[in-house]
Amino acid sequence: MRYLKRTKGYMLTYQKSNSLEIIGYSDSDFAGCQDSKCSTFRYIFMLAGGAISWKFVKQTIIASSTMAAKFIACFEASNHGIWL
């Protein structure tokens, strides 16, 4: 709540653009959570220079390798990108 109170005057700003192209980035970290050793992933989607959607979360499925963690993160991000 303190964060929301401090930042209520902030606004998202977007650049003027002729194309409405959504650009997405994703990343994962195998066993990235120090407490549970679960992999973590994050993604962000941007439109006209500003963030429109983002997520950072521990994976609920236990990945057996770095490649599996990256595949899961890519799958989650692409599903969200299709939804957008």
C-alpha positions in Angstrom: 0.0 0.0 0.0 2.8 2.4 0.7 4.2 1.9 -2.8 0.8 2.6 -4.3 0.4 5.8 -2.2 3.9 7.0 -3.2 3.5 6.3 -6.9 -0.1 7.3 -7.5 1.0 10.4 -9.5 3.2 8.4 -11.8 1.9 7.7 -15.3 2.9 5.3 -18.0 4.1 7.2 -21.0 4.2 6.0 -24.6 6.1 7.3 -27.6 4.2 8.3 -30.7 4.4 5.5 -33.2 3.0 4.7 -36.6 3.1 0.9 -36.0 1.5 -0.8 -33.1 3.9 -3.6 -32.8 4.0 -5.5 -29.5 7.5 -6.5 -28.5 8.0 -9.2 -25.8 11.0 -10.3 -23.8 11.2 -13.4 -21.5 13.9 -14.8 -19.3 14.2 -17.7 -16.8 16.5 -18.7 -14.0 17.0 -22.4 -13.3 16.6 -23.0 -9.5 16.5 -19.2 -9.1 14.5 -19.0 -5.9 16.9 -19.2 -2.9 14.3 -20.7 -0.6 12.6 -23.4 -2.6 15.2 -23.9 -5.4 12.3 -23.5 -7.9 13.0 -22.0 -11.3 11.7 -18.5 -11.9 10.7 -16.8 -15.0 9.7 -13.3 -16.1 8.4 -11.6 -19.1 7.5 -8.1 -20.3 5.5 -6.9 -23.3 6.0 -3.4 -24.7 4.0 -1.2 -27.0 5.1 2.2 -28.3 8.1 2.3 -25.9 6.1 1.5 -22.7 5.3 -1.6 -20.8 1.8 -2.9 -21.2 2.1 -6.3 -19.4 4.7 -8.0 -17.2 5.0 -10.9 -14.9 7.7 -12.4 -12.5 6.9 -15.7 -10.9 8.2 -19.0 -9.5 7.5 -21.9 -11.9 4.9 -24.3 -10.4 6.4 -27.1 -12.5 9.8 -28.3 -11.3 12.2 -28.1 -14.2 14.8 -30.8 -14.5 17.3 -28.6 -16.4 18.1 -25.1 -17.6 16.7 -25.9 -21.0 13.4 -27.1 -19.5 13.1 -24.0 -17.4 13.7 -21.8 -20.5 11.2 -23.8 -22.5 8.5 -23.4 -19.8 9.2 -19.6 -19.6 9.0 -19.3 -23.4 5.7 -21.2 -23.4 4.2 -19.1 -20.7 5.3 -15.8 -22.4 4.1 -16.9 -25.8 0.7 -17.8 -24.4 0.4 -14.4 -22.9 1.6 -12.7 -26.1 -1.1 -14.5 -28.1 -3.7 -13.4 -25.6 -2.5 -9.8 -26.0 
